[in-house]
């Protein structure tokens, strides 16, 4: 009976984790399949190992192999790795189904609650991290931080230089920053505003050129 409750708990938990928490926030269908397949596979292997006589070393070795699975053909973020380990933990917890039987649902709910809170958009919404290619090589660190603060309208900036190309006069920087309150809309609208101004200026130049051509043609006709 406890095994049935544990399996039902795991199916509900992996549905909440993979679809409700992950897919609806990050929208990657391939990883949705990976999380479900990993969870069900760990559950099946754990139940099978519990029904046969195997050494504890073999069991720990199998889960050690599962825990370091990485898709080398595609990069995944640290958030997605956290979901991998959570799906693995849920399957392992259900497969072991410890007594009393309320432990599996309780611990699964605890894990899901932690993921829901920590991966929520409400947690540190103004803090961001990205890898940026700067169009000039800035050697001085203070000057680089000041440049990035102006670029992102950031309150706090931590920058780590990954690469400097003095031939092309560019640099690759790992940037972690916190946006100033109310500056997010400015950062989003500024590129669009600049693009509209650029298009307007181009149209004005084209119109001026057309007027010049028409004026020249008209003068030639008068002559």
C-alpha positions, 0 to 999 in steps of 0.5 A, a space after each residue: 500500500 505504501 508503494 502505491 501511495 509513493 508512486 501516485 505521489 511521485 506522478 503528481 509531484 513530477 507533473 507539478 515540477 515539470 509542467 506547472 513549475 518549469 514548462 510554464 515558466 521556461 517553455 522548453 519542451 525538450 527538458 520537460 520530457 527529460 525531467 519526466 523520463 529521468 524521474 520515472 526511470 529513477 523510480 523504476 530502478 529504485 523499486 527494482 533494486 529494492 526487490 533484489 539483493 544487490 550491494 549498496 555500492 552498486 546502487 550508489 554507483 547507479 545513482 551517481 551516474 544518473 546524477 551527472 547526466 548532462 546533454 553535451 549537445 546543448 547548454 543548460 543553465 544552473 536553474 535547469 540543472 536544479 530541476 534535473 536534481 529535483 526530478 531525480 530526488 523525487 523519483 528516488 524518494 518515491 522508489 525508497 518509499 520510507 515508513 511511515 507512508 506520509 513521509 514521501 508525500 510530505 518530503 515531496 511537498 517540501 521539495 516542490 514548495 522550495 522550487 516554487 518559491 526559489 524559482 519564482 519571478 518575485 524572488 530578486 526580479 531586478 537582479 540579472 546575469 549575462 555574458 556581454 561582448 563590449 565593442 571596446 577593450 576597457 582595461 581599467 576595472 573601475 571604468 568598466 564597471 562605470 560603463 556597465 552601470 550606465 549601459 544597464 542603468 544598474 545600481 550594483 554591478 559585478 563584472 568579470 572579464 572572460 576575454 580581451 581581443 586587442 586586435 578587434 578591440 572587443 572584450 567578453 564580460 560576465 556581468 551580474 547587475 541589479 537594476 535601479 528601481 524604475 529603470 527597467 522600462 527605460 532600458 527596454 524603451 531606449 533601444 526602440 526609441 533609438 531605432 525609431 529616431 534612426 529610421 526617421 533620420 534615414 527617411 529625412 536624409 532620403 527625402 532631402 536627397 530626392 528634393 535635391 535630385 528633383 531640384 537639379 533636374 528642374 534646373 536642367 530643364 529650365 536651362 
